[in-house]
Amino acid sequence: MTKIYRSFSEPDRVNLSWEETWRREDKGLIKNYEVGRALAKKEPELAEKAKRGELPVLGYKGGVDKTLKKKEKIGALNYIAKWQALRGEDLNLNLDEEIVLTCTKTDMRVTFTMDLEKLKTSI
């Protein structure tokens, strides 16, 4: 079981190589989290949407801007890392578990995963 945790109060890491950022045990989730914290400062309106339980589009699979005919979709845990930061939460993920959330705005149900097969075969 690979659990990734980082406190919201911990500072961003600096001077990491590409390998250190994306290829370590956290698979880049900490970097996505750090980007999400910066985004919350830059776009407070987006942070408010996340705090309301919305799943706004954030550059990774998982965000929903409208209700689709099929009420379910697959998203990436990278999305959840950014989303948790936008909400002001600690980063707290288990790479071996999926998270299911329903967007409060669109009522779309999203299953977030690190399973690349599921991610690449989904719309």
TAGI-V794737 format. One record per residue. N is the residue number from 1. PHI is phi in whole degrees, -180 to 180 (NA if undefined). D_FIRST is the distance of its C-alpha to the first C-alpha in Angstrom with 1 decimal. Layout:
N_PHI_D_FIRST + N_PHI_D_FIRST
//
This chain:
1_NA_0.0 + 2_-108_3.8 + 3_-100_6.3 + 4_-115_9.8 + 5_-133_12.7 + 6_-151_16.4 + 7_-72_19.4 + 8_-60_22.2 + 9_-82_24.6 + 10_-70_23.1 + 11_-71_25.4 + 12_-63_24.7 + 13_-76_23.9 + 14_-129_27.0 + 15_57_28.1 + 16_-89_24.9 + 17_-76_25.5 + 18_-59_24.3 + 19_-58_21.9 + 20_-65_20.5 + 21_-74_20.3 + 22_-110_18.8 + 23_-109_17.2 + 24_-76_14.9 + 25_-55_11.2 + 26_-81_11.9 + 27_55_14.0 + 28_87_16.9 + 29_-64_15.5 + 30_-66_17.0 + 31_-63_20.3 + 32_-60_20.3 + 33_-64_20.0 + 34_-63_22.8 + 35_-64_24.9 + 36_-64_24.5 + 37_-64_25.8 + 38_-64_28.8 + 39_-64_29.4 + 40_-62_29.5 + 41_-72_32.4 + 42_-75_34.1 + 43_-130_33.9 + 44_-58_33.9 + 45_-65_34.9 + 46_-65_31.7 + 47_-61_29.8 + 48_-64_31.9 + 49_-61_31.0 + 50_-62_27.3 + 51_-66_28.0 + 52_-82_30.0 + 53_92_27.0 + 54_-76_28.4 + 55_-117_26.3 + 56_-68_28.7 + 57_-67_28.6 + 58_-131_26.6 + 59_93_26.6 + 60_-128_23.4 + 61_-57_23.2 + 62_141_22.9 + 63_-75_26.0 + 64_-133_28.9 + 65_-105_32.5 + 66_-154_34.2 + 67_-76_33.7 + 68_-99_33.5 + 69_-59_34.9 + 70_-84_31.5 + 71_-80_29.8 + 72_-130_26.2 + 73_-151_24.5 + 74_-104_21.3 + 75_-133_20.1 + 76_-95_17.7 + 77_-62_15.0 + 78_-58_17.3 + 79_-60_19.9 + 80_-62_17.9 + 81_-60_17.5 + 82_-65_21.3 + 83_-63_22.0 + 84_-61_20.2 + 85_-65_22.3 + 86_-58_25.4 + 87_-81_25.0 + 88_80_24.9 + 89_-92_21.4 + 90_-70_18.7 + 91_-75_16.0 + 92_-149_13.0 + 93_-134_10.5 + 94_-116_7.0 + 95_-64_7.2 + 96_-92_6.1 + 97_-119_8.7 + 98_-96_12.4 + 99_-117_14.8 + 100_-113_18.4 + 101_-128_21.2 + 102_-115_25.0 + 103_-67_27.2 + 104_-70_29.9 + 105_-88_32.5 + 106_-105_32.2 + 107_65_30.5 + 108_-78_28.3 + 109_-100_24.9 + 110_-122_22.2 + 111_-103_18.8 + 112_-97_16.6 + 113_-147_14.0 + 114_-103_12.9 + 115_-73_14.3 + 116_-63_17.4 + 117_-62_19.4 + 118_-63_19.4 + 119_-66_20.3 + 120_-79_23.1 + 121_-94_24.6 + 122_-91_24.9 + 123_-81_27.9
//
